[in-house]
Structure formats: structure tokens, C-alpha cells
Amino acid sequence: MVLTGRAASDVRGCGYGEHLLVWSWRRIVGGRFHCPVMAREFTEACGEAGDEVLLALCTFLKALAFASRRRLIFRAPDPFGVTSDERQVLTLLAAAQGEDHALFQAHLRWLAHPERRHDLQVAAYALATALKVHHLPLALPQSATPDSSERPYAVVRGLGRD
């Protein structure tokens, strides 16, 4: 997975669930796996199950890195901007949570190698369900045209194929 310095769209219209996911996976992809602030946020959002929901996110990110057809671009920590890849992952999870199977399958096919889709599907549904159970609904992101100036500036080793 790759961090980038440019944003393709904005998450200001999104809810707390989307913000928590984007903020957390940026920290995780950036190498901050054991972050007490992130653990506290998940505990505040999900109560005693915060650790399990955070683990579901980590499992999902590992499955995404393993199954991905290409390197995904994640933006350096910024509270508002999201890349087209981040938006696509949010759409995958929102479709899983909202039981929109056609949309989910379309994004799954775009993101994952055919032989690795099942693992990503299981991880996505597990995370989406965990978030839904803890009252963190995910809305489908507003579509936006990707910014043609998105350029990677850092490759995160160990989470994807290099």
C-alpha cells in the first residue's frame, strides 16, 4: 500500500465511522500498529469490544493487502482528504454493511485477485458487521473524479506486494 500527498475527494460529509476507519487505517498502514490513542478511540466507540473491532480492521487490512490486484494509494494523515482507493474501500465496506450485494461484488472484483476474493469478502463482512453492531453505520461515499495529480511519495513495506 502506498501513502500519497494529494487528495481526490473529501470526507467532511461522512460520519464518525468513516472518519474512524480512514484515520485508523492510515496510522496502521503508516506503521503505527500499537497506538494507544487508536485503541482508546475504538474502546470509546465500541465499548469493551473495541479491541475486537480494531482487530477486525487489522485483519481486513491484511486481507486487502494480500488480495489486492495492485498497490493501493492511501493519503498521508489529513482529517479531510481521501484518495480514490480509500473511497473505494469505504464503498466496499458500506455496501457490505448495507447488504448491497451487487455493489459489494463489483468493488470486490475491482480490488481483489479472483483467487483471493473469498478471504477479503469474509474480512470485509466481519468488519462491516462489527461496526454495524456497535452503531457505526457507514454511508456510501459521494462519487468524485479522481485527482490526476495523485502521486505516491512513500511505499509502505510489509502490507502489500512490492
Buried (B, 14 or more C-beta within 10 A) or exposed (E): BBBBBBBBBBBEEBEEBBBBBBBBBBBBBBEEEEBEEBBEBBBEBBEEBBEBBBBBBBBBBBBBBBBBEEBBBBBBEBEEBBBBBBBBBBBBBBBBBBEBEEBBBBBBEEBBEEEBBEBBBEBBBBBBEBBBEBEBBBBBBEEEEBBEEBEBEBEBEEBBEE
